[in-house]
Each structure stands twice: as structure tokens, then as C-alpha cells.
Amino acid sequence: MAEKELTYADVSAHATKKDLYMVIHDVVYNATPFVDEHPGGEEVLLDVAGQDATEAFEDVGHSDEAREILEGLLVGQLKRSPGDPVPKVQAPNTSSSSSSGDATSFGIGLYAVILIGGAAAYAGYTYLQSQQAKQ
């Protein structure tokens, strides 16, 4: 059986709690059976109902388990037409991982600054305590 192809117009027709489709990385999912179980609440899904939810999905950083759940909700592929909205997030597993690398290095750098700052503050505190004890 060939995989089903849906247009963006087809997906946007499914934008209610009782009939909720969304697109993630050009794949169409029927999230209707998962609306009540979604850990982030139904509002999160309703905000992207009938739309391309790629950016919202990737911004949250879903687990492997969440990605497995998606597989069970698969409807088909999105057939893009000129003028359709395009997601701002690239597909995972691409060779360009500079944004996550930048975030990681920023986090490590911030941790190092905090650690060094704490050590300097402690050294300054003990120095002042020793000077006061001498007086």
C-alpha cells in the first residue's frame, strides 16, 4: 500500500480536539487519540492543531519515547505546495548541529564561570576572615 499524501489544506481541516492532525518534519500525524494523555496538556496540542508543529515539537526536546508514540499516530506524508508554511527547525539527525553545540558550550562555559567565581569568592572570604583574626 502506498503511503498516504495529504496537502496542508487537508491537515488544516483537522484542527479540533476531536479531530486533530499536525505536521512534524513533513509527516502528518493524527494526535486525536493522544490529546487527553499528552503530558504537556491538551492546550499545547490544540495550539498547533492543523498546522506544522515541527518547531514547537523540537523546541521542547521530546524524548525517544515521545518519538515512538508519534510512529503510532502516523497518517502519511505532507505534500507541500507553493505558499505553504515552512518549519523553522531542521530535521533531527542532520549534519548541522551548531545550534545545539552552541547551547552546550554556552552551558559548560556558564558552569565554569560560576565555579571559578565561587572559588574566588570563597578565597576572598577566607582571606578577609584571616585578616580580621589577626587584628
N, C-alpha and C positions, 0 to 999 in steps of 0.2 A: 504494500500500500504506500502510495506517495505521501510525503509529509504535507500537511495542510498549509496553505499560504493564505494569510489574511492581510488586508490593507490596514492602514492607520485608521481609516474611516470605519472599518469593521470593528476594530478594537475599541474605538471611542464610543461605539454603540453599547458597550458593556461597561457601564460606569456607575452601577449602584451596588449596594451591599448584597442584594440577592442575585446579582449578575455582574461579576467584577473580573474584567480582563486587564492585564497590564503587559507591558513590553520591557524585557530586560535583555540587553545585548542582542537586539533584533530577534528575540524569541518571544513568542506570545504564550502567556500563562493564564489559566483560569484560577484565580485566587478565591473564588466564591466559597469553596468548602473550608478554606483556611481563615476566613475573616474573623470568626469568633475565637480561634485558637492563637492568633498572632500575638506573640509576646509583647510587642510594642503597642498593642491596642488596635482596634478596628479603624480609628481615625487616620492612622498612618497609611493604611491601605486605601482608604477612601480618598485621601488627598491625591493619590496617583492613579485612581481608577480610570481606566480607559485611556491611559497615557503611557508615555515612555518613562519608566521608573528606574532606568539604569543608574542615573546619578544618585537618586535617593537610596537605592539598594546598596551601591558601592560606598557611599559616604558613611553608612552605618557600620560597615565592615562585618557582614554576615559570616557566620561560621560555616564549616563544611556541612554540618547537619542541615542548616538552612538551605544550602545549595542542593542537597539531596532531596529535600522536601519539594523544591521547585521542579525537579525532574518528574515528580508525580503529578504536577499541575500543568504539564506541557500540553499546549493546544497545537502549535505549529510555528512556522517562521513568519516574520513580518516581511511583507513585500513593500518596500519603500517606494514612494513616488516623489517626484519633484515637489518641493514645498512642505513635505512632512518635517516635523520637528526632529532634530538630530541630537542624540545624547551628548553631553559634555564630557563624559567619562569614557575612557578607553576600556576595551575588554580586558579582563584579567588574563594573566599568562602572556602578556606581550613583552617584548624585549625592553620597552621603555618603562623603567620603574623609577624614574628620577624623583617623582613626587613623593613616593613612599620612602625612598632613600634619603631625601632631604628632610622629611619629618623624623626619620630615625636618627639621623646625625644631629638634628636640632635637639632632640630629646636627650641624647647622650651628652651633647655639649652643655645643655642646661643642667643636667645632673652633675657634670664635672664642676661647673661654676658654683653650684650650691655646695657641693662637697668641699671645694677649696675655700670658699667663703666661710663655711662653718669652721673649718680647721683654723683659718686666720683669726676669726672672732674668738675662738677658744684660746689660741695662743696669746692674743691681746689681753683677754680677760685674766689668764693666769699670770701674765707679766704684771698687770696692774695690781693684782692681789699680792704678788710678791713684793712690789714696791711699797704698798701700804703696810705690809707686815714689818718692813724694815724701819719704818718711821715710828 
